[in-house]
């Protein structure tokens, strides 16, 4: 759709309802929507990729529909999400959330972040 923001959206696991990669203000982000919002304003996110685990901090953003948001500009998370893994084990706030499918994420994440991130 002309003028719209590209978005890569996927289903989560456990308490993670969905994950969405997008650009905002020229910067790449990952938004996590949760089935049940914890009391904490920040949560640790750990994804166990085949190349090794990646940890990030997710911060609650009321202006993002109540999602927890991770900045993707620094570190390997964007590249790993757009990599070749088909699934990844997820931990959020220290709790195992299960396996998140990354099927189709290579193309989707690269397209969604094309205007704000170089892979």
Backbone as XML, in Angstrom:
<?xml version="1.0"?>
<chain id="A" units="angstrom">
  <residue number="1" name="UNK">
    <atom name="N" x="0.850" y="-1.168" z="0.000"/>
    <atom name="CA" x="0.000" y="0.000" z="0.000"/>
    <atom name="C" x="0.894" y="1.229" z="0.000"/>
  </residue>
  <residue number="2" name="UNK">
    <atom name="N" x="0.765" y="2.101" z="-0.998"/>
    <atom name="CA" x="1.610" y="3.294" z="-1.052"/>
    <atom name="C" x="1.447" y="4.159" z="0.199"/>
  </residue>
  <residue number="3" name="UNK">
    <atom name="N" x="2.563" y="4.616" z="0.738"/>
    <atom name="CA" x="2.556" y="5.485" z="1.904"/>
    <atom name="C" x="2.446" y="4.759" z="3.232"/>
  </residue>
  <residue number="4" name="UNK">
    <atom name="N" x="2.286" y="3.448" z="3.206"/>
    <atom name="CA" x="2.183" y="2.707" z="4.462"/>
    <atom name="C" x="3.562" y="2.245" z="4.917"/>
  </residue>
  <residue number="5" name="UNK">
    <atom name="N" x="3.652" y="1.839" z="6.167"/>
    <atom name="CA" x="4.904" y="1.355" z="6.729"/>
    <atom name="C" x="4.971" y="-0.159" z="6.603"/>
  </residue>
  <residue number="6" name="UNK">
    <atom name="N" x="6.008" y="-0.701" z="5.958"/>
    <atom name="CA" x="6.142" y="-2.161" z="5.883"/>
    <atom name="C" x="6.297" y="-2.755" z="7.279"/>
  </residue>
  <residue number="7" name="UNK">
    <atom name="N" x="5.751" y="-3.938" z="7.459"/>
    <atom name="CA" x="5.737" y="-4.590" z="8.751"/>
    <atom name="C" x="5.912" y="-6.086" z="8.558"/>
  </residue>
  <residue number="8" name="UNK">
    <atom name="N" x="6.772" y="-6.691" z="9.360"/>
    <atom name="CA" x="6.892" y="-8.152" z="9.382"/>
    <atom name="C" x="6.230" y="-8.611" z="10.667"/>
  </residue>
  <residue number="9" name="UNK">
    <atom name="N" x="5.187" y="-9.429" z="10.554"/>
    <atom name="CA" x="4.406" y="-9.849" z="11.706"/>
    <atom name="C" x="4.415" y="-11.362" z="11.826"/>
  </residue>
  <residue number="10" name="UNK">
    <atom name="N" x="4.595" y="-11.856" z="13.035"/>
    <atom name="CA" x="4.589" y="-13.299" z="13.263"/>
    <atom name="C" x="3.938" y="-13.641" z="14.584"/>
  </residue>
  <residue number="11" name="UNK">
    <atom name="N" x="3.471" y="-14.862" z="14.692"/>
    <atom name="CA" x="2.867" y="-15.349" z="15.936"/>
    <atom name="C" x="3.949" y="-15.664" z="16.954"/>
  </residue>
  <residue number="12" name="UNK">
    <atom name="N" x="3.618" y="-15.475" z="18.202"/>
    <atom name="CA" x="4.560" y="-15.771" z="19.265"/>
    <atom name="C" x="4.319" y="-17.143" z="19.858"/>
  </residue>
  <residue number="13" name="UNK">
    <atom name="N" x="4.784" y="-17.320" z="21.081"/>
    <atom name="CA" x="4.605" y="-18.567" z="21.829"/>
    <atom name="C" x="4.455" y="-18.202" z="23.296"/>
  </residue>
  <residue number="14" name="UNK">
    <atom name="N" x="3.748" y="-19.034" z="24.058"/>
    <atom name="CA" x="3.567" y="-18.753" z="25.474"/>
    <atom name="C" x="2.832" y="-17.442" z="25.668"/>
  </residue>
  <residue number="15" name="UNK">
    <atom name="N" x="3.379" y="-16.559" z="26.500"/>
    <atom name="CA" x="2.755" y="-15.262" z="26.750"/>
    <atom name="C" x="2.975" y="-14.271" z="25.611"/>
  </residue>
  <residue number="16" name="UNK">
    <atom name="N" x="3.871" y="-14.573" z="24.686"/>
    <atom name="CA" x="4.122" y="-13.683" z="23.546"/>
    <atom name="C" x="3.054" y="-13.954" z="22.494"/>
  </residue>
  <residue number="17" name="UNK">
    <atom name="N" x="2.152" y="-12.991" z="22.293"/>
    <atom name="CA" x="1.068" y="-13.150" z="21.315"/>
    <atom name="C" x="1.585" y="-12.964" z="19.895"/>
  </residue>
  <residue number="18" name="UNK">
    <atom name="N" x="2.407" y="-11.915" z="19.701"/>
    <atom name="CA" x="2.942" y="-11.655" z="18.363"/>
    <atom name="C" x="4.231" y="-10.860" z="18.450"/>
  </residue>
  <residue number="19" name="UNK">
    <atom name="N" x="4.988" y="-10.909" z="17.348"/>
    <atom name="CA" x="6.206" y="-10.124" z="17.182"/>
    <atom name="C" x="6.064" y="-9.352" z="15.880"/>
  </residue>
  <residue number="20" name="UNK">
    <atom name="N" x="6.491" y="-8.107" z="15.871"/>
    <atom name="CA" x="6.405" y="-7.300" z="14.658"/>
    <atom name="C" x="7.673" y="-6.474" z="14.506"/>
  </residue>
  <residue number="21" name="UNK">
    <atom name="N" x="8.316" y="-6.582" z="13.348"/>
    <atom name="CA" x="9.498" y="-5.767" z="13.035"/>
    <atom name="C" x="9.045" y="-4.624" z="12.139"/>
  </residue>
  <residue number="22" name="UNK">
    <atom name="N" x="9.541" y="-3.411" z="12.422"/>
    <atom name="CA" x="9.110" y="-2.238" z="11.663"/>
    <atom name="C" x="10.123" y="-1.107" z="11.824"/>
  </residue>
  <residue number="23" name="UNK">
    <atom name="N" x="9.996" y="-0.104" z="10.967"/>
    <atom name="CA" x="10.812" y="1.104" z="11.054"/>
    <atom name="C" x="9.950" y="2.240" z="11.596"/>
  </residue>
  <residue number="24" name="UNK">
    <atom name="N" x="10.541" y="3.076" z="12.420"/>
    <atom name="CA" x="9.870" y="4.257" z="12.941"/>
    <atom name="C" x="10.922" y="5.335" z="13.137"/>
  </residue>
  <residue number="25" name="UNK">
    <atom name="N" x="10.715" y="6.478" z="12.528"/>
    <atom name="CA" x="11.686" y="7.559" z="12.645"/>
    <atom name="C" x="13.052" y="7.179" z="12.128"/>
  </residue>
  <residue number="26" name="UNK">
    <atom name="N" x="13.093" y="6.311" z="11.117"/>
    <atom name="CA" x="14.355" y="5.889" z="10.525"/>
    <atom name="C" x="15.120" y="4.854" z="11.334"/>
  </residue>
  <residue number="27" name="UNK">
    <atom name="N" x="14.498" y="4.302" z="12.376"/>
    <atom name="CA" x="15.150" y="3.314" z="13.234"/>
    <atom name="C" x="14.364" y="1.999" z="13.223"/>
  </residue>
  <residue number="28" name="UNK">
    <atom name="N" x="15.062" y="0.846" z="13.336"/>
    <atom name="CA" x="14.382" y="-0.453" z="13.354"/>
    <atom name="C" x="13.965" y="-0.861" z="14.774"/>
  </residue>
  <residue number="29" name="UNK">
    <atom name="N" x="12.782" y="-1.455" z="14.867"/>
    <atom name="CA" x="12.250" y="-1.898" z="16.154"/>
    <atom name="C" x="11.583" y="-3.257" z="16.023"/>
  </residue>
  <residue number="30" name="UNK">
    <atom name="N" x="11.464" y="-3.941" z="17.151"/>
    <atom name="CA" x="10.693" y="-5.170" z="17.270"/>
    <atom name="C" x="9.683" y="-4.938" z="18.383"/>
  </residue>
  <residue number="31" name="UNK">
    <atom name="N" x="8.396" y="-5.118" z="18.082"/>
    <atom name="CA" x="7.343" y="-4.975" z="19.088"/>
    <atom name="C" x="6.826" y="-6.358" z="19.470"/>
  </residue>
  <residue number="32" name="UNK">
    <atom name="N" x="6.646" y="-6.565" z="20.760"/>
    <atom name="CA" x="6.102" y="-7.812" z="21.288"/>
    <atom name="C" x="4.767" y="-7.500" z="21.954"/>
  </residue>
  <residue number="33" name="UNK">
    <atom name="N" x="3.695" y="-8.107" z="21.471"/>
    <atom name="CA" x="2.429" y="-8.000" z="22.186"/>
    <atom name="C" x="2.291" y="-9.253" z="23.040"/>
  </residue>
  <residue number="34" name="UNK">
    <atom name="N" x="1.745" y="-9.066" z="24.227"/>
    <atom name="CA" x="1.656" y="-10.163" z="25.192"/>
    <atom name="C" x="0.198" y="-10.491" z="25.502"/>
  </residue>
  <residue number="35" name="UNK">
    <atom name="N" x="-0.055" y="-11.736" z="25.824"/>
    <atom name="CA" x="-1.399" y="-12.135" z="26.232"/>
    <atom name="C" x="-1.750" y="-11.512" z="27.580"/>
  </residue>
  <residue number="36" name="UNK">
    <atom name="N" x="-0.795" y="-11.519" z="28.507"/>
    <atom name="CA" x="-0.987" y="-10.919" z="29.827"/>
    <atom name="C" x="0.189" y="-10.008" z="30.124"/>
  </residue>
  <residue number="37" name="UNK">
    <atom name="N" x="-0.112" y="-8.732" z="30.408"/>
    <atom name="CA" x="0.947" y="-7.768" z="30.671"/>
    <atom name="C" x="1.483" y="-7.940" z="32.089"/>
  </residue>
  <residue number="38" name="UNK">
    <atom name="N" x="2.803" y="-8.159" z="32.206"/>
    <atom name="CA" x="3.409" y="-8.211" z="33.541"/>
    <atom name="C" x="3.494" y="-6.809" z="34.148"/>
  </residue>
  <residue number="39" name="UNK">
    <atom name="N" x="3.767" y="-6.739" z="35.430"/>
    <atom name="CA" x="3.866" y="-5.453" z="36.119"/>
    <atom name="C" x="5.118" y="-4.679" z="35.713"/>
  </residue>
  <residue number="40" name="UNK">
    <atom name="N" x="6.166" y="-5.387" z="35.290"/>
    <atom name="CA" x="7.440" y="-4.734" z="34.967"/>
    <atom name="C" x="7.328" y="-3.872" z="33.707"/>
  </residue>
  <residue number="41" name="UNK">
    <atom name="N" x="8.012" y="-2.729" z="33.752"/>
    <atom name="CA" x="8.069" y="-1.834" z="32.588"/>
    <atom name="C" x="9.110" y="-2.301" z="31.576"/>
  </residue>
  <residue number="42" name="UNK">
    <atom name="N" x="10.126" y="-3.027" z="32.044"/>
    <atom name="CA" x="11.142" y="-3.584" z="31.149"/>
    <atom name="C" x="11.263" y="-5.079" z="31.419"/>
  </residue>
  <residue number="43" name="UNK">
    <atom name="N" x="11.486" y="-5.820" z="30.340"/>
    <atom name="CA" x="11.629" y="-7.268" z="30.419"/>
    <atom name="C" x="12.845" y="-7.695" z="29.617"/>
  </residue>
  <residue number="44" name="UNK">
    <atom name="N" x="13.518" y="-8.725" z="30.088"/>
    <atom name="CA" x="14.604" y="-9.292" z="29.293"/>
    <atom name="C" x="13.990" y="-10.233" z="28.261"/>
  </residue>
  <residue number="45" name="UNK">
    <atom name="N" x="14.501" y="-10.173" z="27.049"/>
    <atom name="CA" x="14.092" y="-11.069" z="25.971"/>
    <atom name="C" x="15.321" y="-11.839" z="25.550"/>
  </residue>
  <residue number="46" name="UNK">
    <atom name="N" x="15.213" y="-13.156" z="25.505"/>
    <atom name="CA" x="16.323" y="-13.977" z="25.031"/>
    <atom name="C" x="15.794" y="-14.940" z="23.986"/>
  </residue>
  <residue number="47" name="UNK">
    <atom name="N" x="16.437" y="-14.935" z="22.827"/>
    <atom name="CA" x="16.082" y="-15.830" z="21.737"/>
    <atom name="C" x="17.288" y="-16.706" z="21.438"/>
  </residue>
  <residue number="48" name="UNK">
    <atom name="N" x="17.093" y="-18.014" z="21.460"/>
    <atom name="CA" x="18.184" y="-18.975" z="21.282"/>
    <atom name="C" x="18.286" y="-19.389" z="19.818"/>
  </residue>
  <residue number="49" name="UNK">
    <atom name="N" x="19.074" y="-18.643" z="19.065"/>
    <atom name="CA" x="19.310" y="-18.935" z="17.653"/>
    <atom name="C" x="20.364" y="-20.026" z="17.520"/>
  </residue>
  <residue number="50" name="UNK">
    <atom name="N" x="20.449" y="-20.630" z="16.350"/>
    <atom name="CA" x="21.445" y="-21.678" z="16.122"/>
    <atom name="C" x="22.870" y="-21.132" z="16.235"/>
  </residue>
  <residue number="51" name="UNK">
    <atom name="N" x="23.059" y="-19.838" z="15.991"/>
    <atom name="CA" x="24.374" y="-19.199" z="16.085"/>
    <atom name="C" x="24.673" y="-18.708" z="17.493"/>
  </residue>
  <residue number="52" name="UNK">
    <atom name="N" x="23.762" y="-18.964" z="18.422"/>
    <atom name="CA" x="23.932" y="-18.511" z="19.794"/>
    <atom name="C" x="22.777" y="-17.634" z="20.236"/>
  </residue>
  <residue number="53" name="UNK">
    <atom name="N" x="22.590" y="-17.563" z="21.529"/>
    <atom name="CA" x="21.491" y="-16.777" z="22.093"/>
    <atom name="C" x="21.760" y="-15.285" z="21.941"/>
  </residue>
  <residue number="54" name="UNK">
    <atom name="N" x="20.674" y="-14.534" z="21.755"/>
    <atom name="CA" x="20.739" y="-13.078" z="21.700"/>
    <atom name="C" x="19.794" y="-12.544" z="22.771"/>
  </residue>
  <residue number="55" name="UNK">
    <atom name="N" x="20.306" y="-11.646" z="23.601"/>
    <atom name="CA" x="19.504" y="-11.024" z="24.652"/>
    <atom name="C" x="19.257" y="-9.565" z="24.317"/>
  </residue>
  <residue number="56" name="UNK">
    <atom name="N" x="18.090" y="-9.077" z="24.705"/>
    <atom name="CA" x="17.733" y="-7.680" z="24.477"/>
    <atom name="C" x="16.796" y="-7.241" z="25.593"/>
  </residue>
  <residue number="57" name="UNK">
    <atom name="N" x="16.617" y="-5.945" z="25.719"/>
    <atom name="CA" x="15.689" y="-5.390" z="26.694"/>
    <atom name="C" x="14.461" y="-4.881" z="25.964"/>
  </residue>
  <residue number="58" name="UNK">
    <atom name="N" x="13.291" y="-5.332" z="26.407"/>
    <atom name="CA" x="12.014" y="-4.893" z="25.842"/>
    <atom name="C" x="11.366" y="-3.943" z="26.844"/>
  </residue>
  <residue number="59" name="UNK">
    <atom name="N" x="10.968" y="-2.764" z="26.366"/>
    <atom name="CA" x="10.393" y="-1.732" z="27.219"/>
    <atom name="C" x="8.928" y="-1.516" z="26.878"/>
  </residue>
  <residue number="60" name="UNK">
    <atom name="N" x="8.063" y="-1.454" z="27.897"/>
    <atom name="CA" x="6.640" y="-1.231" z="27.681"/>
    <atom name="C" x="6.420" y="0.151" z="27.078"/>
  </residue>
  <residue number="61" name="UNK">
    <atom name="N" x="5.626" y="0.208" z="26.029"/>
    <atom name="CA" x="5.313" y="1.467" z="25.350"/>
    <atom name="C" x="3.803" y="1.582" z="25.196"/>
  </residue>
  <residue number="62" name="UNK">
    <atom name="N" x="3.182" y="2.435" z="26.013"/>
    <atom name="CA" x="1.733" y="2.606" z="25.917"/>
    <atom name="C" x="1.340" y="3.186" z="24.564"/>
  </residue>
  <residue number="63" name="UNK">
    <atom name="N" x="2.231" y="3.969" z="23.952"/>
    <atom name="CA" x="1.935" y="4.576" z="22.648"/>
    <atom name="C" x="2.077" y="3.591" z="21.496"/>
  </residue>
  <residue number="64" name="UNK">
    <atom name="N" x="2.530" y="2.372" z="21.784"/>
    <atom name="CA" x="2.653" y="1.326" z="20.758"/>
    <atom name="C" x="1.592" y="0.253" z="20.997"/>
  </residue>
  <residue number="65" name="UNK">
    <atom name="N" x="0.425" y="0.680" z="21.420"/>
    <atom name="CA" x="-0.658" y="-0.259" z="21.652"/>
    <atom name="C" x="-0.416" y="-1.165" z="22.838"/>
  </residue>
  <residue number="66" name="UNK">
    <atom name="N" x="0.417" y="-0.716" z="23.765"/>
    <atom name="CA" x="0.708" y="-1.530" z="24.937"/>
    <atom name="C" x="1.712" y="-2.634" z="24.687"/>
  </residue>
  <residue number="67" name="UNK">
    <atom name="N" x="2.448" y="-2.529" z="23.605"/>
    <atom name="CA" x="3.466" y="-3.536" z="23.278"/>
    <atom name="C" x="4.754" y="-3.243" z="24.046"/>
  </residue>
  <residue number="68" name="UNK">
    <atom name="N" x="5.582" y="-4.260" z="24.159"/>
    <atom name="CA" x="6.950" y="-4.103" z="24.646"/>
    <atom name="C" x="7.829" y="-3.979" z="23.408"/>
  </residue>
  <residue number="69" name="UNK">
    <atom name="N" x="8.705" y="-2.980" z="23.392"/>
    <atom name="CA" x="9.464" y="-2.644" z="22.194"/>
    <atom name="C" x="10.961" y="-2.809" z="22.436"/>
  </residue>
  <residue number="70" name="UNK">
    <atom name="N" x="11.625" y="-3.391" z="21.438"/>
    <atom name="CA" x="13.076" y="-3.592" z="21.453"/>
    <atom name="C" x="13.672" y="-2.777" z="20.314"/>
  </residue>
  <residue number="71" name="UNK">
    <atom name="N" x="14.672" y="-1.943" z="20.605"/>
    <atom name="CA" x="15.405" y="-1.233" z="19.556"/>
    <atom name="C" x="16.349" y="-2.223" z="18.880"/>
  </residue>
  <residue number="72" name="UNK">
    <atom name="N" x="16.328" y="-2.248" z="17.549"/>
    <atom name="CA" x="17.135" y="-3.213" z="16.791"/>
    <atom name="C" x="18.366" y="-2.599" z="16.122"/>
  </residue>
  <residue number="73" name="UNK">
    <atom name="N" x="18.618" y="-1.301" z="16.324"/>
    <atom name="CA" x="19.714" y="-0.636" z="15.615"/>
    <atom name="C" x="21.078" y="-1.214" z="15.980"/>
  </residue>
  <residue number="74" name="UNK">
    <atom name="N" x="21.262" y="-1.581" z="17.234"/>
    <atom name="CA" x="22.544" y="-2.125" z="17.699"/>
    <atom name="C" x="22.398" y="-3.619" z="17.953"/>
  </residue>
  <residue number="75" name="UNK">
    <atom name="N" x="23.470" y="-4.342" z="17.788"/>
    <atom name="CA" x="23.464" y="-5.766" z="18.104"/>
    <atom name="C" x="22.988" y="-6.633" z="16.952"/>
  </residue>
  <residue number="76" name="UNK">
    <atom name="N" x="23.021" y="-7.944" z="17.158"/>
    <atom name="CA" x="22.753" y="-8.897" z="16.079"/>
    <atom name="C" x="21.292" y="-9.331" z="15.926"/>
  </residue>
  <residue number="77" name="UNK">
    <atom name="N" x="20.375" y="-8.827" z="16.746"/>
    <atom name="CA" x="19.019" y="-9.371" z="16.749"/>
    <atom name="C" x="18.306" y="-9.237" z="15.407"/>
  </residue>
  <residue number="78" name="UNK">
    <atom name="N" x="18.372" y="-8.086" z="14.767"/>
    <atom name="CA" x="17.693" y="-7.915" z="13.470"/>
    <atom name="C" x="18.221" y="-8.907" z="12.445"/>
  </residue>
  <residue number="79" name="UNK">
    <atom name="N" x="19.538" y="-9.041" z="12.369"/>
    <atom name="CA" x="20.136" y="-9.969" z="11.402"/>
    <atom name="C" x="19.757" y="-11.412" z="11.711"/>
  </residue>
  <residue number="80" name="UNK">
    <atom name="N" x="19.704" y="-11.768" z="12.984"/>
    <atom name="CA" x="19.337" y="-13.142" z="13.347"/>
    <atom name="C" x="17.872" y="-13.417" z="13.017"/>
  </residue>
  <residue number="81" name="UNK">
    <atom name="N" x="16.991" y="-12.443" z="13.267"/>
    <atom name="CA" x="15.577" y="-12.613" z="12.917"/>
    <atom name="C" x="15.399" y="-12.773" z="11.414"/>
  </residue>
  <residue number="82" name="UNK">
    <atom name="N" x="16.278" y="-12.129" z="10.653"/>
    <atom name="CA" x="16.220" y="-12.213" z="9.189"/>
    <atom name="C" x="17.132" y="-13.310" z="8.655"/>
  </residue>
  <residue number="83" name="UNK">
    <atom name="N" x="17.665" y="-14.127" z="9.538"/>
    <atom name="CA" x="18.582" y="-15.192" z="9.138"/>
    <atom name="C" x="17.858" y="-16.432" z="8.664"/>
  </residue>
  <residue number="84" name="UNK">
    <atom name="N" x="18.536" y="-17.560" z="8.754"/>
    <atom name="CA" x="18.006" y="-18.803" z="8.191"/>
    <atom name="C" x="17.347" y="-19.743" z="9.204"/>
  </residue>
  <residue number="85" name="UNK">
    <atom name="N" x="17.353" y="-19.376" z="10.480"/>
    <atom name="CA" x="16.680" y="-20.225" z="11.469"/>
    <atom name="C" x="15.184" y="-20.278" z="11.179"/>
  </residue>
  <residue number="86" name="UNK">
    <atom name="N" x="14.601" y="-21.458" z="11.315"/>
    <atom name="CA" x="13.162" y="-21.629" z="11.073"/>
    <atom name="C" x="12.347" y="-21.523" z="12.360"/>
  </residue>
  <residue number="87" name="UNK">
    <atom name="N" x="13.033" y="-21.631" z="13.491"/>
    <atom name="CA" x="12.365" y="-21.478" z="14.781"/>
    <atom name="C" x="13.413" y="-21.124" z="15.827"/>
  </residue>
  <residue number="88" name="UNK">
    <atom name="N" x="12.946" y="-20.600" z="16.946"/>
    <atom name="CA" x="13.857" y="-20.167" z="17.998"/>
    <atom name="C" x="13.145" y="-20.309" z="19.349"/>
  </residue>
  <residue number="89" name="UNK">
    <atom name="N" x="13.879" y="-20.768" z="20.355"/>
    <atom name="CA" x="13.334" y="-20.829" z="21.711"/>
    <atom name="C" x="13.359" y="-19.428" z="22.306"/>
  </residue>
  <residue number="90" name="UNK">
    <atom name="N" x="12.267" y="-19.060" z="22.988"/>
    <atom name="CA" x="12.143" y="-17.708" z="23.530"/>
    <atom name="C" x="11.996" y="-17.737" z="25.045"/>
  </residue>
  <residue number="91" name="UNK">
    <atom name="N" x="12.663" y="-16.775" z="25.687"/>
    <atom name="CA" x="12.505" y="-16.527" z="27.120"/>
    <atom name="C" x="12.163" y="-15.053" z="27.271"/>
  </residue>
  <residue number="92" name="UNK">
    <atom name="N" x="11.194" y="-14.766" z="28.124"/>
    <atom name="CA" x="10.790" y="-13.386" z="28.366"/>
    <atom name="C" x="10.685" y="-13.177" z="29.869"/>
  </residue>
  <residue number="93" name="UNK">
    <atom name="N" x="11.428" y="-12.195" z="30.371"/>
    <atom name="CA" x="11.413" y="-11.940" z="31.805"/>
    <atom name="C" x="11.845" y="-13.134" z="32.627"/>
  </residue>
  <residue number="94" name="UNK">
    <atom name="N" x="12.714" y="-13.977" z="32.061"/>
    <atom name="CA" x="13.224" y="-15.142" z="32.761"/>
    <atom name="C" x="12.365" y="-16.385" z="32.642"/>
  </residue>
  <residue number="95" name="UNK">
    <atom name="N" x="11.219" y="-16.283" z="31.971"/>
    <atom name="CA" x="10.321" y="-17.436" z="31.818"/>
    <atom name="C" x="10.410" y="-18.015" z="30.417"/>
  </residue>
  <residue number="96" name="UNK">
    <atom name="N" x="10.469" y="-19.336" z="30.335"/>
    <atom name="CA" x="10.441" y="-19.994" z="29.028"/>
    <atom name="C" x="9.075" y="-19.776" z="28.396"/>
  </residue>
  <residue number="97" name="UNK">
    <atom name="N" x="9.065" y="-19.319" z="27.145"/>
    <atom name="CA" x="7.810" y="-19.066" z="26.438"/>
    <atom name="C" x="7.536" y="-20.102" z="25.359"/>
  </residue>
  <residue number="98" name="UNK">
    <atom name="N" x="8.522" y="-20.934" z="25.050"/>
    <atom name="CA" x="8.333" y="-21.957" z="24.033"/>
    <atom name="C" x="9.072" y="-21.625" z="22.752"/>
  </residue>
  <residue number="99" name="UNK">
    <atom name="N" x="8.646" y="-22.259" z="21.672"/>
    <atom name="CA" x="9.310" y="-22.119" z="20.375"/>
    <atom name="C" x="8.522" y="-21.165" z="19.482"/>
  </residue>
  <residue number="100" name="UNK">
    <atom name="N" x="9.212" y="-20.152" z="18.978"/>
    <atom name="CA" x="8.619" y="-19.183" z="18.054"/>
    <atom name="C" x="9.031" y="-19.573" z="16.640"/>
  </residue>
  <residue number="101" name="UNK">
    <atom name="N" x="8.071" y="-19.688" z="15.753"/>
    <atom name="CA" x="8.367" y="-19.995" z="14.352"/>
    <atom name="C" x="8.946" y="-18.768" z="13.661"/>
  </residue>
  <residue number="102" name="UNK">
    <atom name="N" x="9.997" y="-18.976" z="12.894"/>
    <atom name="CA" x="10.585" y="-17.908" z="12.083"/>
    <atom name="C" x="10.417" y="-18.210" z="10.595"/>
  </residue>
  <residue number="103" name="UNK">
    <atom name="N" x="9.540" y="-19.137" z="10.268"/>
    <atom name="CA" x="9.314" y="-19.500" z="8.872"/>
    <atom name="C" x="8.873" y="-18.262" z="8.094"/>
  </residue>
  <residue number="104" name="UNK">
    <atom name="N" x="9.597" y="-17.964" z="7.031"/>
    <atom name="CA" x="9.300" y="-16.800" z="6.197"/>
    <atom name="C" x="9.871" y="-15.495" z="6.709"/>
  </residue>
  <residue number="105" name="UNK">
    <atom name="N" x="10.579" y="-15.540" z="7.839"/>
    <atom name="CA" x="11.068" y="-14.293" z="8.433"/>
    <atom name="C" x="12.209" y="-13.657" z="7.656"/>
  </residue>
  <residue number="106" name="UNK">
    <atom name="N" x="12.988" y="-14.443" z="6.938"/>
    <atom name="CA" x="14.128" y="-13.870" z="6.209"/>
    <atom name="C" x="13.651" y="-12.765" z="5.281"/>
  </residue>
  <residue number="107" name="UNK">
    <atom name="N" x="12.749" y="-13.081" z="4.414"/>
    <atom name="CA" x="12.241" y="-12.102" z="3.448"/>
    <atom name="C" x="11.399" y="-11.026" z="4.132"/>
  </residue>
  <residue number="108" name="UNK">
    <atom name="N" x="10.532" y="-11.422" z="5.055"/>
    <atom name="CA" x="9.619" y="-10.474" z="5.693"/>
    <atom name="C" x="10.358" y="-9.420" z="6.516"/>
  </residue>
  <residue number="109" name="UNK">
    <atom name="N" x="11.317" y="-9.844" z="7.339"/>
    <atom name="CA" x="12.048" y="-8.895" z="8.181"/>
    <atom name="C" x="12.924" y="-7.990" z="7.326"/>
  </residue>
  <residue number="110" name="UNK">
    <atom name="N" x="13.595" y="-8.551" z="6.338"/>
    <atom name="CA" x="14.429" y="-7.721" z="5.458"/>
    <atom name="C" x="13.590" y="-6.673" z="4.730"/>
  </residue>
  <residue number="111" name="UNK">
    <atom name="N" x="12.402" y="-7.039" z="4.270"/>
    <atom name="CA" x="11.527" y="-6.086" z="3.578"/>
    <atom name="C" x="11.010" y="-5.019" z="4.541"/>
  </residue>
  <residue number="112" name="UNK">
    <atom name="N" x="10.608" y="-5.433" z="5.732"/>
    <atom name="CA" x="10.064" y="-4.487" z="6.702"/>
    <atom name="C" x="11.100" y="-3.473" z="7.174"/>
  </residue>
  <residue number="113" name="UNK">
    <atom name="N" x="12.361" y="-3.891" z="7.260"/>
    <atom name="CA" x="13.415" y="-3.011" z="7.775"/>
    <atom name="C" x="14.290" y="-2.407" z="6.680"/>
  </residue>
  <residue number="114" name="UNK">
    <atom name="N" x="13.926" y="-2.612" z="5.431"/>
    <atom name="CA" x="14.765" y="-2.162" z="4.309"/>
    <atom name="C" x="15.059" y="-0.665" z="4.334"/>
  </residue>
  <residue number="115" name="UNK">
    <atom name="N" x="14.128" y="0.148" z="4.798"/>
    <atom name="CA" x="14.332" y="1.597" z="4.764"/>
    <atom name="C" x="15.112" y="2.137" z="5.961"/>
  </residue>
  <residue number="116" name="UNK">
    <atom name="N" x="15.406" y="1.263" z="6.966"/>
    <atom name="CA" x="16.044" y="1.795" z="8.171"/>
    <atom name="C" x="17.190" y="0.944" z="8.709"/>
  </residue>
  <residue number="117" name="UNK">
    <atom name="N" x="17.478" y="-0.191" z="8.067"/>
    <atom name="CA" x="18.516" y="-1.074" z="8.607"/>
    <atom name="C" x="19.269" y="-1.743" z="7.467"/>
  </residue>
  <residue number="118" name="UNK">
    <atom name="N" x="20.588" y="-1.807" z="7.595"/>
    <atom name="CA" x="21.425" y="-2.488" z="6.616"/>
    <atom name="C" x="21.836" y="-3.839" z="7.188"/>
  </residue>
  <residue number="119" name="UNK">
    <atom name="N" x="21.608" y="-4.882" z="6.414"/>
    <atom name="CA" x="21.960" y="-6.233" z="6.851"/>
    <atom name="C" x="23.318" y="-6.621" z="6.318"/>
  </residue>
</chain>
